[in-house]
Amino acid sequence: MRHPIITAAIAAALLAAGIAQAQPAASYTGPSVGTQPAQAGKHGSYDGPSSVPLLTVKQLLETGKDEQHARLQGRIVSHDGGDKYTFADDSGRITVEIDDDRFPPGQAIGAAQRVELVGEFDKGLRKREFEVDRITLIH
């Protein structure tokens, strides 16, 4: 039978070791609606040509089909809570869903940084948003 104090001490030591090994991650550093910015994962991404069409927000909202893959270029202008952000280009704005591991590792993204988002349009009766698979910084 294990002693509860020893078990708790071992668990605390393991947790502390995991925290000590954590490395800094990239995040969104622009405006936020009362929540902490997302933390990036440690995943790489493809950086070559793409056959996924480059669209404007207006084109996507007006002609996009549910589950259509697309690329958008513009800025992430606010963090709206959880994994929801507002993305804008010269033609309009759209809610985008970005999981933490989609942010480029080791790079902060602010509201002034131009980015390219690759993902899938989610078009329902009441919701229209873009689910991001990849973020690339545009220099």
Backbone hydrogen bonds, N-H to C=O, Kabsch-Sander energy under -0.5 kcal/mol:
donor,donor_aa,acceptor,acceptor_aa,energy
7,T,3,H,-2.3
8,A,4,P,-2.2
9,A,5,I,-2.1
10,I,6,I,-2.5
11,A,7,T,-2.3
12,A,8,A,-2.3
13,A,9,A,-2.2
14,L,10,I,-2.4
15,L,11,A,-2.3
16,A,12,A,-2.5
17,A,13,A,-2.2
18,G,14,L,-2.0
19,I,15,L,-2.2
20,A,16,A,-2.4
21,Q,17,A,-1.2
22,A,18,G,-0.5
22,A,19,I,-1.1
28,Y,38,A,-0.5
29,T,109,I,-3.6
30,G,109,I,-0.7
33,V,79,H,-2.4
34,G,32,S,-1.1
40,A,26,A,-2.5
41,G,100,D,-0.7
55,L,53,P,-0.6
55,L,71,R,-2.8
60,L,56,T,-2.4
61,L,57,V,-2.7
62,E,58,K,-2.4
63,T,59,Q,-2.8
64,G,59,Q,-0.6
64,G,60,L,-1.9
67,E,121,F,-2.8
68,Q,65,K,-2.0
70,A,119,G,-2.1
71,R,53,P,-2.4
72,L,117,L,-2.4
74,G,115,V,-2.3
75,R,88,A,-2.7
76,I,113,Q,-0.5
77,V,75,R,-0.9
77,V,86,T,-2.2
78,S,86,T,-1.2
79,H,31,P,-2.7
80,D,78,S,-0.6
80,D,84,K,-2.4
81,G,84,K,-0.6
84,K,81,G,-2.3
85,Y,96,V,-2.6
86,T,78,S,-2.4
87,F,85,Y,-0.5
87,F,94,I,-2.9
88,A,75,R,-2.8
89,D,92,G,-2.3
92,G,89,D,-0.8
94,I,87,F,-2.3
95,T,128,R,-0.6
96,V,85,Y,-2.9
97,E,130,F,-2.7
98,I,83,D,-2.8
98,I,96,V,-0.6
102,R,99,D,-2.2
103,F,100,D,-1.2
107,Q,104,P,-1.5
109,I,27,S,-2.9
110,G,108,A,-0.5
113,Q,110,G,-1.1
115,V,74,G,-3.1
116,E,136,T,-2.9
117,L,72,L,-2.9
118,V,134,R,-2.4
119,G,70,A,-2.3
120,E,131,E,-2.3
121,F,68,Q,-2.9
122,D,129,E,-3.4
123,K,121,F,-0.7
124,G,122,D,-0.6
124,G,127,K,-3.3
129,E,122,D,-2.2
130,F,95,T,-2.1
131,E,120,E,-3.0
131,E,129,E,-0.5
132,V,97,E,-2.6
132,V,130,F,-0.7
133,D,118,V,-3.3
134,R,118,V,-2.0
135,I,102,R,-0.7
136,T,116,E,-2.4
138,I,114,R,-2.8
139,H,137,L,-0.6
